[in-house]
Amino acid sequence: MTRLVDVHNMARWISDNGPERCIAGMIEYIDADFRRWESFDKSARVASHTPFGVIELMPTSDHETYAFKYVNGHPSNPLRGYQTVTAFGVLADVHNGYPTFLAEMTLLTALRTAATSALVARVLARPDSKVMAMIGTGSQAEFQALAFRQALGIQTLRVYDVDPDAIAKFVRNLKPLGFSIEVAADVSEAVRGADIVTTCTADKQLATVLHDADVTAGMHLNAIGGDCPGKTELDPAILDRSKVFVEYTPQTLIEGEIQHQGEDFPVTELWEVLLGRKAGRTSADDITLFDSVGFAIEDFSALRYLRDDVAGTNYESEIDLVAAPDDPKDLFGMVGSFSPVG
Ligand code: NAD
């Protein structure tokens, strides 16, 4: 039997444990897996683009466990009553190829994206960072805020979204959790004086959500929303002034802020910083930019963490997913008892 965490049990697991505890555990799993980067099969994700959005498959394997995530990105979905991003994922045993663990990953992706952002910021942001500006307060936003509080102690948020209802929702969800939240009139006001800037907007265009003039020395930029060809958030001039960090360069060149910079543009991969092979921030004045697109190893880590954490609990159930006849050559025997028609 394949073990299953469905939407109901995922929500229960996060709610009962608290998102910050789940994110904290996930950060350590992502950190550990990125430190063994060379053991993984790596490829840019397989994307199917349509005018509506994108549907993607994200596979990886460490030669013991195989994982993939199915995920979509449809920026116009909320206007039609659907979410921008939904996902589910699978772990499989490499020795026989059987799926061992299946989980909803819409909620899990929000946790893993936030955990990855926080892990990166823990390494790259100035240690004295206190204030985060958040541009875009949609589905990912609360998880990002909680991750930055968990990993860096960020309590003060300055937020802006083009949709006032999204801001109201964000304030309603996070104010009771003890954050100090200032609602800004525009992006410039939100960003002024911030130590960290998270951009988490959804729009299928080369947008300039964050302008070069608003970015000052010492900031850490956590750019989440530019994650598809033709979908970016930053003024390209910002990239020229920043030290740019990516997950997996071949994928980020297709999907990230650097998609128009070309292969020669200097970037550092996160795993190289974690292993001390390359420098991260070298001065308090550096502008560090995490050009996040979301990489398969993060989903592998998130699923692995979830699988370990829910093992033997009632957050998981079983699903009969693999047809397994007693005689492995007699698949037909499973259906051979049907009554012939006529
Ligand atoms: P969402 O649609 O729920 O929220 C996006 C918010 O951005 C909305 O509230 C919208 O009003 C706001 N927005 C759009 N344009 C804006 C602008 N110019 N200025 C300010 N606000 C603006 O989407 P979501 O699920 O929160 O995802 C946000 C983005 O993050 C998407 O683009 C998604 O593809 C991306 N994402 C990236 C990763 C990753 O690993 N990098 C993971 C998940 C989602």
Boltz pocket constraint, residues with backbone or C-beta under 6 A from the ligand:
constraints:
  - pocket:
      binder: B
      contacts: [[A, 73], [A, 75], [A, 78], [A, 84], [A, 85], [A, 109], [A, 113], [A, 135], [A, 136], [A, 137], [A, 138], [A, 139], [A, 140], [A, 141], [A, 160], [A, 161], [A, 162], [A, 163], [A, 166], [A, 200], [A, 201], [A, 202], [A, 203], [A, 207], [A, 209], [A, 223], [A, 224], [A, 225], [A, 226], [A, 227], [A, 292], [A, 293], [A, 294], [A, 295]]
      max_distance: 6.0
